[in-house]
């Protein structure tokens, strides 16, 4: 059932969403927010797309630092000492 749901959802992304570098994080977001038209003139672009891209691009370096801290056996809270 879940595979069917995700296949249905995947078919309802516009092409810019399917090729987006931050899709792994937002997964196209909630379908109720997909009412804009993309630059390629396709329907179903998420209203929050631009904001999500900015947000996820901004936090990527910090998330990578946290990932490295955890791999090194340190607590994620150490990010506070590194990022200030």
N, C-alpha and C positions, 0 to 999 in steps of 0.2 A: 504493500500500500504506500509506504513512504517513497519507494523508488518511483512509483507512478506520479505521486505528488511533485517530486523534484523534477521529473521529466516534463510535467505540465508547466511548472514554474519556469524552467529553463527555456522552453519554447516561447515564453512570453516576455523575454528580454529583447530590447532593441540591439542592433549590432554594436553600438558603442559600449553598451553594458557588457556584452559577451566578451569584448576584447579589453575591457578596463583593467588597469593594473591594481586597483583596490577592490575589485569584486570579491576577492577572497575574504574581505572583512565585512562588507555590507550585504553581499549575496543578492544585490538588486533591491534590498530593503523590502518593505511591505508593498504588496501590489496596489493597495489603495492610494499610494503616493505616486504611482506611475501614470501621470496624466499629461505630461508635457510632450512636446515634439522635439526630437533630437536635431542636431545639425545636419544629419543625413535625411531629414524630413520623415523620420519614422516615429510612430506613436510609442507610448509606453516608457518614456524617459522619466526617471524618478525626479520628483520635485527637489529633493535634497542632494542630488548628484554632485553638484559643484561644491557644496559645503562638505560633503563626505570626502571628496577627493582632497580638498585642502586640509581637512582634519587628519586623515590617515597619512598623508604625505608629511604633515608636521610631526606626528608622533612616531613615525617609522624609526628614526635614529634612536629615540629613547626606548622603544620596544626592542630594538636590536641590542642595545646595551643591557637591558633587563635579561634578555635571552642569554647573553654571554655571561652575565653574573650567575644565573641559575646553572649554566653549564659548568662554571668554575666552582660550584658548590657554595656560593654566597647567597644571602637573602636578597630578594628583589628590592627590599627597602634601601639597600645601599645606593640605589639610583639617586636618592636625595643628595647624597654627598658628592656624587660625580657630576650631576647636572647643574649645580648652582655655581 
